[in-house]
Amino acid sequence: MAAKSKAALISFAMFFAVSLSVPSLAQTSQNASSDGPAPGDAAALAQQLTNPISSLISVPFQLNYDTGIGPADADRWLLNIQPVAPFDLTEDWNLISRTIVPLIYAESPVPGGNDVSGIGDLVQSFFFSPKAPTANGWIWGAGPVVLLPTGKDEFTADQWGLGPTFVALKQQSGWTYGGLVNHIWGFDAPSDRQDVNATFLQPFLTYTTPDAWTFALVSESTYDWTAEEWTVPVNFNVSKLTHFGKQPVSFQVGYRHFFDTPSGGPDWGLRFAVTLLYPK
């Protein structure tokens, strides 16, 4: 195994060990405080976090590591900062804002090339969602998604994009299942860039235990209609929600395997995430 892959696996193990130890420290803090959150509250909050359009302010910091890219078997690090904020529109409707700000470091995919780093294009979604589930328990939301060309030269489509987004899910007995989809069409692309025309599909299945552990199986697949190419990673993630005093925090680790990519795409990856939660 290459040294860089060993380093990634060691980092993964260290992060997982820390995530396991933090709940114990936080629980000690809770036990010392009479007004600390009850375990059931933590489980309910952990399951609420699996709903992409819940009435919950959250700020995830999601670090993704992918490897096996190009002839150089290169690595890529991607930090997604993904704030989510709900807004009351009426007695019956919410507006949920979801923002993705990517920060990227990528080794050269070819031997002798230059490594690059910088910000990528920002993706902003808005979901209009009923506050109450449907009669059969489904939660849904729909609205626009916007691509903003904020990225550095190597990481930008260099064009604005717009399209629809939709999410639907159901939660019962600790389980959450459903999916999120969007499609973005680019416009006013420069002559040296291909038009953005991409569909994003995110089916998910999660289970949250009574002690606030969450196990998730998620795909985050993209189909590029211009290049006619799929990118199909499947993630298995484990999360634990805990409290530092009254502040709820979720820690997550995960493994990702790419079942299909364009030529030279990554083989596998890891995910480490910390999410700050601010319940209403």
N, C-alpha and C positions, 0 to 999 in steps of 0.2 A: 504493500500500500504506500502511495506517495506521502511525503512528509506533510504536505498541506492538508491531505485528507485526514491524517492522524491528528493534526492540530484541530481540525474542525470537530472531529469526534470527541476529543478531549474537552473542547469548549462546550459541546453539547452535554457531556456528562457532568461537568462542573455546574452548568446552569441548572440542570435537573436536580442535582444535589442541593443547590441553594434553594430552589423552589420548594423542595420537600422540607427544608429546615425552617423556612420563613413562617409557615403556618404555626409551628410550635412556639416560636417567639411571639407571634401575634396573639396566640391563644393565651399565653402567659399574661400579656398586657390586658386582654379582655377579662381574665379572671380577677385581676386586681381592680377592675372597675365595675361597679354595680350596674352601670347603664350601658355596658357593652352589648353588641348585637347578639341575638340568640342564634344557635346553629341553624334553625329552620329559616331564619331571615337570610342567612348567607346562601343557603341552597336556592331559595326563591330568587335571590339577586343573581346568582350564577346562571340560573336558567333564563332569567330575563336578558342576560347578556348574550345568549345564543340567538335572540330575536334581533335581526338587523334594524328593525324599525320600532323598537320598544321606546316607551316614554322615559328614557334614561340617558342622561349626559354621560358620555364616556370618551376617553382619550387613549386609544391604543398606540403603543410604539411597537411595531412589528418588524423584527429583523429577520430577513430571509437570506440564507446561504445556498447557492447553487454551484455545482461543479461538473466537470466533464465537458466544458464548452469549447468547441472548435478543435483544430489539430493540436493546439497547445494544452488541451485538457485544462482549460483555465477556470478560475473561480470568479464568482460574482456575489457581491454583498448588496442587498437592497433594504434600506430602512424606510418603511411606510409609516408616516404619521397620519392617523386616520380619525380625526375628531368627529363625533356624532352628537348632534344637538336637536332635541324635539322642541317644537313651538306649538302652542295652543292657537288654533285658528278660530274654532267655534266650539260649542258644547259637544259636538259630535265628531270633529275632525282635528287631526294633528298634521303638521308639516314637519318632516324629519330631514335634516340636512346631514349628508355624509360626504366628507372631503377626504381625498387621498393625495398626500404630498410625498412623492418618492425621492429619496436621496440614495445615490448609486455610486458604488466603487466596483469597477470591472477590470480584471486583468486582460491583457491582450489575448484574443483567441488564436493568434498565430505566433509562432516563435519569432522573437526579435521585435515584436510590435510594442507600442506604448500602452501602458495602463491608463485608464481614464476615470474621472470621478466628477460628480456634479449632481444637480437637481434634474429630475425628469418632469414631464408634462403633468400638470395637475388635473385630476378628474373630480368633478363636483356633481353630486346627485341630489335630487330633491324628491321625496316621496310624500304624496298626499295619502293619508291613511285614516280610516274610521277608527275612533277610539274603542269601539266595542267590536269583538269578533263577530263573524257571521253566525247564523243560527246553528250551523254544524261545527262551529269552533275554529274556523279558519281566520287567520289574520292576514291582511294584504295591504299593499301600498303601490302606488304608481305615480310616475312623474317624468321629468326630463333629466337627462344626464348631459353634462357639458365637458368637453375637452379643451383645456386652456394651454396654449403653446408656451409654457413657462420654462421648458427644459433647456439645458446646455446643448450645444451643437450635436454631440454624439447621442444624446438621449431625447431628442425632440422630433415629433412628426412635422414641426414647423407649420402648423395649420390649426385653425379652430375646428372643433367637432361638436356635433349635436345629435341627440337621438332620444329614444324612450327607454325607460327602465321600469321593471316590475318585480315585485317580490310577493310570495305567498308562503305561509307556513302554518303548522298546527303544533300545539304543545299539549301534552297530556302525560300524566304519570311519570314525569321526569324526562320524557322523550320530546325532542324537537325535530321536525322534519319538514322539508320544503325546498325552495330554491329561489335564486335571484338571477335575473337576466337583464342585460342591456345590449343596445346596439348603437354604435357611433358611426355617423357619416362625417367625414372631413370635408371642408370646403375652402376654397382659395389656397390650394396647395401650390407651393413653388415648383418650378419645372424640374428641380433636382430631387424632389420627394414624391413617393407614391401616395396616392389618395388613401386616406384612412377609411376603411369600410370593414368594421370588425364587430363580431358578436361575442359577448362574454356570457358564459353559463356557469352558475355556481350552485349545483345541488348540494344539500347538506343533511346529515343525520347525526344527531348528538344525543347523549344521555347524561343527565346530571344526577349524582347520587345525593342522598340526604345530608352528607357531610361536605357538600359543595365541590366535589370533583366532577369535572366534565370530560367526557370522551367523545371525540368528534371525528367523523369521516367526511371529508369535503373535497370536491373537485373545483378547480378554478380554471376552467378551460376557455380558450379563445380560438375562434375561427376567423382567419384573415381572408376575406372574400376576394381581395385584390390579388394576393399571392396564391390563394387556394391552398392554404396550409393550416393545420391544426397545431395547437400547443395544449397538451392534456396532462397536467399534473394532478395527482391524487394525494391528498394530505391526510395523515393520521395524527391528531393533536390531543394532548392531555393538558387540562387546565385545572388550577386550584384557586378558588377565591378565598381570600382571607382579609383580615382587618388589621390596620395599624391604628390603635385607638378606635376612632369612629370612621376612619378613612378606608373604604373597601378598595382592594387591589386584586387583580387577577394575574396570575403567572401562567405562562403557557410554553410548552415545548412540543415539537412535532417533527415528523419525518415526511419527506415528499419524494415520490417517484414519478418520473416523467414517462408516460406510456406512449406519447407521440410528440414530436417537436419538428420544426423545420430543420434542415440539414445543419449540423454543427451545434444543435441545441443541447442543453444540459441533460445529464443522466439522472441525477438525484439531488436532493437538497435537504436542508434542515430549517426549522423555524423556531425562533425564540421571541416571546412577546410579553410585555407588561402593559396592563390596561388599568388606568385610573377611572373609577366610577364615582358619579355624583348623582345619587338618587334624588328624586323630587321629594 
